[in-house]
Amino acid sequence: MSVRVIVRTFSELCITVGAVIVLFVVYVLFWTGVRADRAMDDQIAALHDQWARQTPRAAPSTSAGAGAAAAATPYRDGRPFAVMYIPRLGFTWNKPVLEDTATGTLEKGLGHYKGTARLGQTGNFSVAGHRRTYGDPFKDFPELRRGDAVVLTDGTTWFTYRIDEGPYKTVPSDVEVIDPVPRKSGYTRPGRYLTLTTCDPEWGHSHRLIVWAHLDSTQPVEAGEPRALRR
């Protein structure tokens, strides 16, 4: 085989490998986002349809104290049950929250850690989301600050949480961050808490970023959007 043939073959191989890499990058950066955005929109639309068909239920009181628990409809694996809004990430930012944190679930929205508190209940309502790929839901997670609102609705009630601590950086094995009373959060007694988690660095998985929040207020959906969502 001549040197010319070897060089040509090697060049063609490099071009092929380069094309494959480019296509993979396009898939990761673009196509997964398109699919995820479509899936999240579908999840939110399905929730609104479900809520529109439900018989009205009594809403909890407007204080963050007794009566702030969400209705006891069972959460079903991989199914949405709430919508989250974080004004700091943009007034058009809204994502469905689904039960469990399996890979397939997080491709369609945010995932509720099974075994942690239900929305609005005493304990630690804990939620995970991708930093990058699949719609980049928590791309701007490091911008979250103390006092920022995290608002959720289950179709009958608005729940407004306020961030107290974070973003806190830790390792994936640090599962204490979703304890009922997370030791590193600064909380010292039971309450109605929220934990958000995502990966760090932006394109890696070696660490986790965490924010902790407490339930600040609730109000029935009939009262309109909470103040935190008003522009």
N, C-alpha and C positions, 0 to 999 in steps of 0.2 A: 504494500500500500504506500503510495507516495505521500510526501509531507503535505502536499497541497490538499489531498483528500482528507488527511487527518485533521488539518486546520479547519477545512470546511465543515467536517462532521462535528468537530468540537464547537465551532461557532453556531451551527444550527441547534446543537444541544443547549447551549447557553441561551439562545433566543427563546427556545421552547420553555426552559426553566423560568426565564424571566417573565414570559407571558403567563405562566401558571401562577407565579407569585403575584403579579399584577391583578389577575382575576380573583385570587384569594383575598387580596387587600380590598378590592372593590366589594366583594361579598361581605367581608367583615364590617367595613366602614359604611357601606351604603345599603346593600340589600337586606341585611339583618335589621337595619333600622327601619326600612320601608315596611317589612313584614311585621315588626314589633309595633310600629305606630298604628298600622291597620288593625292588628290584634287588640291593642289597648282601646282603640276607638270602638271596636266591636264589643269588648267587655263592658265598657261604660254604657253603650247604647242598650245592651242586654239588661244591665242593672236598672236603667231608667224605665225600660218597658216592664220589668218585673215589679218595680215600686209603683208604677201607675196602676197595675192590676191588683195590688194588695189591698185588703181591707184596712182602713186607717187604724193605727194602734195608738194607745196613749203614749205621749212623749214624756221623757223624764223632765224633772224640774230644771229651771235655768241656772241653778247653782251647781258648783262642781262637787257638792257634797252628796248626801243620800239621794238616791233616785237617778244617778247619772249613768247607770249601766245600760248598755244596749239591750234590745229585746233578745230573748234567748233562742232565736232561730239557729239551728246547728250550722256551723261552718262546714262546707263540703270541700274536700281536697281538690285543688286546682280550679275552684269556682270563685268568682268575685263576690264580695259582700259589702264593699265600701269604696268610696272614691276619696282620694287624698289631694289636697291643694296646699302648695307652699308658696305664698306670695313672693318671698325672697328670690325664688327661682324663676319668677315671672308670673304675671297675672293670668296668663293663658296656660300655665303649668298645672296639669291635673292628670292623675294616674289611678287606674283601678288597683285595689288591694285584693289579692286572692289568698286562699288558704293554702299553706305549706310553702316551703322554699325549694322545692324540687327544680331541677334545671328547666324542665318544660314549663313550669309555672312562671318562673322569672323571665321567660321569653315573652310572656303576655302581660307583664305588669310587675307590681311590687308583691312580695310574698310575706304573709304573716307566719312567724315562727310558731309551729304547732306546740301546744303546751304552755304558751305564755298567755297572759290575760286577754280576754275579749275586749273589744273596743269600748272604752268608757268605764270598764270595771276596775275595781281595786286590784292592783298588781301591775305588771309591766307589759303593756301591749307593744310587741316588738315586731319590726318590719324590716325586711332586706330588699335591696334593689341593686341592679347593675350600675356600675360607674360608667362603663363604656360598652358598646355593642347593644343590640336589641333595644334601640331607641334611646340609649344614653340617659336613662331617667335620672340618675344621680350624678351627672357629669359635673355639675357645679356645687356638689356637696360641700367642698371646703369653704364656700361663701356663707354658709349658715352661721348665725351669730346668736348669742344669748338674747332672749327677748323676742326672737322671731316666732311667728305663728305657724303652726302646722294644723290645718283644718281638715276634718274628715266628716263624711256623712254616710249614714246607713239607710238613707231614704226617709227616715222619720225625724232624725235629730242631727243637728250640727254639733260637733265636738271640736272645741278650740284648745289646742295644747300650746304651751309656751316653752321654748327651749331654755334650759337652765345651764347646760354644760356641753362643751364640744366645739368643733370636732376634736375628738380624742382618738389618738392613734394607738393601736394595739395589734396583737397577732391573732390569727384565726382560732387558735386554741383557747383564747381567753373568753370562754363561754359565760363567765360571770357577768358580762355586760348586759345580758338579758335576764338576770335573776329578778325575782319580784321586787327586791330592793337592791339595785346594783351598787356594790360597795364603793366603786370608784366614781360614782356619779355625784357624791356629796349628799345623797338622800340618806336619812338615818332611821326612818320609820315607814311603815306601809303607806301607800298612797295610790293615786291613779296616774301611772306614769306611761310614757311613750319612749321607746328606743328605736332609732333608725340606724341601720348599718349598711356600709358599702365597701368596696375594695379600694386598696391603695397599694402602690401608685396607680395613676390613671389607667395604665394599660397592663397592670400586674395584679397579682393575687397574694403577695407576700404578707401584706398587712390589712388591717381593717380600720375604717374611720367610723366613729360613733358619735351620735348626739343623743342627749337625754332631755326629756321635756315632762312637764306636769300638766294635768288637765286643768285648764284655767276657767272654762265656762262651757255650758251647753245651752241650746235653745231649739225648739221645734222648728221643722222646716217651714211650717206655715208662717213663722215670724219673719221669713226672708233670710237672706244671706247674713252671716255674722259680720261684725264691723271689720274684722281682719281681711275680708274679701272685697270690701267696698273701696273703689279707687278714689 
